[in-house]
Amino acid sequence: MKSVEIKKMRKRLGLTQQQMADELRVNRATIRAWEYGTNKPMPYQKKALIYMQKNGCHLMKTIEDIKEMVEGWETEYTVEASQLLNEIDDWLGRARTLIDKAGSVDD
């Protein structure tokens, strides 16, 4: 989400920077930095912004909503990391086999 889009969304929702910050559990300076493009939201914050854009601001009142989004993001990346580690482990096993075979040929 671009800085201009964040500001437009905030205005469309009729929020001040402080109100938006309160909704997203960040400080007002963070919202200002996003809107001016001097800083970008973290991935979990982008998800919260997208959620807010789709559903409005007052639906994000509970910590459970935010926790659910973050857990979904963590699960998504944990699965990808786990798959990558399994592929690396398989590759290392094949490499060890090839090294062992090459060592037995030299003997």
Long-range contacts (C-beta under 8 A, 24 or more apart in sequence): 1-41, 1-46, 1-49, 1-50, 1-53, 2-37, 3-34, 3-35, 3-36, 3-37, 6-31, 6-34, 6-35, 6-41, 6-49, 7-35, 9-49, 9-52, 9-53, 10-35, 13-52, 13-56, 13-57, 15-57, 19-57, 20-57, 23-52, 23-57, 23-58, 23-60, 24-48, 24-49, 24-52, 24-60, 25-66, 43-73, 44-69, 44-70, 44-73, 47-72, 47-73
